[in-house]
């Protein structure tokens, strides 16, 4: 899937997008959605998400084509549009989101293995953490052997993980019952779900989580064989994954009722298929999930290292993160990433961190990078920059950019104050690396506007720290 120079072709880029989007989220989707919304709200939520995420995919496509000189996707767009500190924050937030997501994947992987081997429990027992740590470093040394080889293995696991999803959709299509689907459309039989608006809002972080990875191709833009393939891979990957997600979610709601789905243990897709065809259904989905998670872990380890490396290449991150090994793999960025995953794996032993609380935190960290990317796409069209020969396209891109920007702001609102404050707590310490990078090139750390933004981050972080200490905020 790559040519002799190690450049990635369209197929490998699409596999990176699909591989990083289809991880563990889709396999837990029936329960995750039913826990916060009834059928009607789920349909409304998917409609909003489809439009919002599609415009975001188009923004990434447009930026890849109009700004081919910008490598590193979400990070580069934030920096070009809003300055060095925003660029740094985007890379830092994306990086934290990616490795936090990997911790969540390890918990879910060993929770799934717990189905066959009870010693692994819910994925956060001592045996599970030891198993996860061994696997983490095995993936680490595999990636050190080369990006091209890892991208090929990712392509194979992407194909393997799609097979059980297709089987699930076909079986549930025949088992689908309209009377189950329409039994309590607005969730009124479950008052704790709240109003329809509340239900839509509460399911939003889950829908964003299952789409994280949409920007995967743009992060690897510098390694693409053809720049135009980056945008194509983003849109093809998005439409493929959207189709799978909606089918899995909607068909499940016609097989079991919302309250039944909400009570399932994750991966809930296994329980839904078991309900239809018996024990072998659960085994099929569990095996599919294990392959899927291994592939997604690989995708995300690659993305983590690449975003830090891209930011270090143009002096937004410190110089030590720029070092590549003989296989052109950003080795220092990789070591730092996986050391953080290891630390958080140990923390899950002592805290009640479940898969869901980890993914909510990971999702809230990525909302800011998405916001800056949408903002930059909108700004480019607004100024008419790069549109000198294409006035007609400018109006279309302006509209798409505006919708993507409104969607990104809505996501911050939907995430709620709790996750915004917890994000600030994780954003604030990053300034140490930013200051080091600035000193290396002899520049002042902040501009006057950036000082104000950083002050707001510090206030948010202090509030979050006090909230965790006092107990009115919990992880």
N, C-alpha and C positions, 0 to 999 in steps of 0.2 A: 504493500500500500504506500510505499514511499520510493522515490527514485534513488539513484546511486549516491547522490550527494546528501541523502538523509532528509530531504524535504518531504513534508507530508502532503499526500494527494487528497482529493475531495472525499474519497471513501473513508480515509483515516480521520479526517476532520469531522465528518458526520458522526463517525463512531465515537469520537471524543465528546461531542455534544450529547448524543443519545446516551452514551456510557456514563457520563457524569450526571445526567438528569435522571436516568432510571437507575437508582441505587436501591435504597431500602424503602423510600417513601411510598412508592406505589403499592408495595406489599402490605403496608399497614393502613392504606388509604380508607378501606371500608369502615374500620373502627374510628380512625382519627376524625373523619368527617361526621360520622353519626354521633360522635361524642359532643359535637358542638352545633349541629344543624339538622333540621328536617329536610324532606325531599325538595320542597319548594325553594327553600333557602339555598340548598346545594345547587339547584339548577341556575338560580340567579347568580350565585357566587361564581360558578363556572363560566357563565356568560361574561361577567365583569373581568374575570381572570383571562379568559381567551382573548378578549379585545385588548386588555392592558398589556399582557405578555407578548401578544402578536406585534403591537406597536413598538414594544421594547426590542423585539427581535429585528423589526424593520430599522429601528434606530441603529442597532449594532451593524446591520447590513450596510446602511447608508454611510455610516462613519468609516467602515472598513474600505468602502469604495472611494469616498471623497477625501479621506485622510490616510492614504496608504503609507505615509511616512511614520505614522504613530503605531508603535509596537506595544503590546501589553494590555490592549483592551481597556477594561474599566478604569485601570490606573491611569493610563496615558490620556484618556478623554477628560478625566477630572482635572488633571494637571494642566492640560492645554486650555481648558475652559475657565478654570477658577483658581489657578496658581499652585505653587509648590506644596503648601500644607494640605490643601484639599486633595491633591494628587497622592501625597503620602498617606493621608487618612483613608483614601479609597483603597490603596494597596494593603494597608495595615488591616482595615476592616474586612476586606475580602479574604486576606490570608487567615485571620482568626476564624472567620466564618467557615472556611474550608477545613481547617484542622479540627475545629470543634465538631463539625459535621462528621469527620472521620472517627472521632471518639464515639459519637452517636451510632455510627455504622458498626463499630466493634461491639458495642453493647447489644445492638439488635442481632448481629451475627451470632454471638454466643447465646443470646436468648433463644434464637432459632435452634441452635445445636442442643439447647436444653430440652427441646422436644424429644430428642433421641437419647441424650445423656443428662439426666437430672442434676448431675454435679454442677452444671453450668447455670442452673436456675434462671433468673431473669437477665443474665448477662453481666451482672455486677458482683458475682461471688469471687472469692480468691482464685479458684480454679479458672474461672472465665478470664480474669485479669491477667493471669500467667499465660494462658493460651493466646489472648489478644496481643500481649507484649511480644511473644515469640513470632506471631504472624506479622506484626508491625515491622520488626527488624528484617524479616525475610523479604517483605515488599521493598523496604528501604534499600537492601543490597541488590535486589533485582533492578530497581530504577537506576542505581548507580552504574549499571552496565550499559545504559543508553536509552535516550528518549524514544528513538525510532523503534527499538525492540519492544519497549514497554507499550508503545502505541499499537503495535501489531497484536500483542497479547490482549490489549483492551478491545481490539476489533473482534477477536475470537469470542471473548466473554460477552460482548454486546450481542452477537448473534445468538449465543447460547441462552442468554437471559430472556430474549424476546419469545422463544418457543413456548414456555409455560404460560406467558401472558396471552398469547394467541389461543391456546387451548382453554384457558380460563374463560376468555370472552365467548368462545364458541359454545362451551358447555353451559355457561350461565344464560346465554341467549335462549337456549331451549328450555331452561328451567325457570325463566323469567315469568312472574305472575303479576298482571296489571292490578289485581285486587290488593296484593301486598304493597305494591309501589304507591298506590293512591290512598292507602288506609288512613294516613294522617299527614296529608301533604305539608301543612304549615307547622307541624310539631306541637299542636295545641294539647295533645295528650301528654306531653312532657313539659310542664310549665317551667321547669328549671332552665330550659333552653333560652327562655326570654323571647322578646319580640323577633319578628322576621329580620329586621335591620340588625339586631344584635347577633342573630345566628349567622347572617352573612359576614358580619365583621369578624366574628370568632373563628370562622373557618378560613379566613384570608391567609393567616400565617402558614397554615398547612399547605394551601395551594401554592404559595410562594416557595416553600421548602421543596416541593416536588418539581419545581421548574428551575431551581438553582442549577446552573450548569449551562444555561442558555447562551452564556457568554464564552463558553469553553473554547470555541474556535477562534474568537478574537484575541484571547490571551496568547494563543500560539501563532498569531499572525506572522511573526518573523520567521517561523519555521515552515510556513505553507509554501507549496510549490508555486501556486498561482494566487495572487492576492484576491482576485475575484471569487475564488472558492470559499473564502472565509465567510462572506455574506450568504452565499448559497447554502453552505453547511449549517449555518445558524437557523435559517428559515426551514430547510428540510427537516432538521433535527427537531425543531419546535413542533411542527405540524404532526410528525410521527408520534412524538411523546404525548401531545395533547389528546390525540385520538385514543391512545391506550388508557390514559388517565380517566377520561370521561367514561369510556366503556366499563372499566373496572369499577368505578364509583357508582354509576347509574345502574348497571346490571345487578350489583350486590344489593341495592335497595329494592329490587324486585324479587330477590331470593329470600332475604330475611328482613324483618321490620327494623326500623331505626333503633328502638330500644334494645332489640336483640343484638344488633351490630355493635352498639355502644358498649355492651358488656364483654365483648370478645377480647381475648388476649392477643397481643401482636406476635407474629405477623397475621393479621386478621383475614387476609385473603385465603390462607390455608384452612381456617375454620369455615369460611363460606363454601369453599369447594368440597370440604369434608361433609358439610350439611347436604350437598347435592349428590355426591357420588360415593361417599364413605371414606375410609381411612386412606386409601391410596391417593386421594385428592390432596390431603394435607401433606403427604410425603412429597408429591410432585412439586407443590408450591414451595415447600421448605428447601428442597434441593435447588430449585430455580432461584430462590432468594440467596442461598449461600453462594452460588456462582455469580449472581448479580452483585452482591456486596463485595466480593473479591475483585470484580472488574471495576466497580465504582471506587473502591479504595485506591486502586492503581491510578485511575483517572485523577482523583483528587490529590494524591501525593504529587503527581506531575504538575497539576495546576498550582498547588501551594508553592512549590519550588520555583516555578516559572514566573509567578507574579512578583516574588521578592527579587529574583534575578533581574527582571525587566526594570524594576524601580531602582535597583543598585547600578544598572548600566548607565543611567543618566543622572546619577548622584543624588537621588531622592532618598535612597537607603544607603547605609554605610558600605564602604568599599569591600569589606570582607565577604559580603553576600554576593559579590560579583565573580568569585572564583569558580571556575569550571574544572572538572577532572578531565582525564585524557579522552573520555567518551562524550565530551561536550555536555555534561550534566552539571547543573549548578549545585555542587556538592555541599557547600557551607549552608546554603538556603535549605537544603534537604535535611541536614543534620539538625538545624535549629527547629524546623517544622516537626520532625518526628520526636525530638526531645520534648516538645510541648505536648504532643499527643500522649507520650508516655506518662508525663506528670499528671495530666488530667485523667488518664486511665486509673492511676492510683487513687486520685481524688474521688472517683466514682465509687470506690470501695467504702469510703467513709461518709459520703453524702447520699441523699436519697435520689440522686440524679437518675432519672429514667430517660429512656430514649426520647420521649416527647418533650421533656423540659430542656434537654440538650439541643434538640432541633429548633425549638422556639428561639433559644438564645442565638444559635448559629444563623437563623433566618434574620433576626433583628440586626445582626452585624452587617448583613449584605445589603440592607435597604438603603444605606447612605451611598455606597458605590453605584447602585442602580439609579438613585436620584441624580447624582452628578452626571452620569452618562446620558440620561434622558435630557437633562438640562443643557448639556453641551450640544446634543443633536438639535434641540430647539433653537439655541443661540446661533448656531451655524446658519440655519435657514433664515432666522430673523435678520441677521446681519447681511445675508446674501453672499457670505464667504464661500468660495468654490462654486457658486451658482451663476457666474458671469455669462456662461453660454447656455444655461438651462433654466430660464425663468419659470417655465411651466412646472418643472419638477420641484421648484422651490416652494410653491404653495402647498403641494401635496406633502412634502417633507415637514413643512411648518405645522400642518394639521396633525400629522403622525407624531411629531415631536411634542406638540401640546398635549395630546391624549396620553402619551407615555409619561410626561411630566406630572400631569394630574393624577395618574394612576400611582406613580411613585410616592407622591405626597399622601394619597389616600392610604397606601400601605403603612406609612409611618403612623398615621392616625389609627389604623386597624390594629397595629401591633400593640398600641397602648403605652401609657406612661412608664409602666414597670420595665418593659424591655428597652425602652429608650434610655432610661437611667442606668440599667445594667450594661447597656452598650457603651455609655459614656465612661463607665468604670473600666472597661476594657480598652477604649480608645485612648484615655489619658496617658497611660504609661508609655505609649508609643513615641511620645515626644523625645524620649531619651535617644532613640535611634535617629529620629529626624534631626535633632540638634547635632549629633555626631556627624551625620552626612553633611550638614551645612558647614560645620567647622572644617571638614576635610577639604572643602573648596573655598574656604575663607569668606563665606557669605554670612550676613546677619541671619539669625534664626527665623524671625517672623517679620512680615510687613505689618503696618498698623492695623489693617483689617483682620489679618490672621491672628493678631494678639487678642482681639475681641472674641473671635471664634474659639480660640483655645481657652479663654477665660470661661466661656459658656460650657465647654466640655468639662473643665475642672469643677465647676459648680455642680454640674450633673453627676460627676463621679463622686464628689463629696456627699451629695444627697443619697446616692445609691449605697455608699459605704455605711453611712449612718442608718439607712433603711435596713440593710442586712444585719447590722449590729443590734438595732432596736427590735427587729423581727417583723416590721410592717412590709418589708420586701423579702421574698424568698426565691431561691434558685429553683 
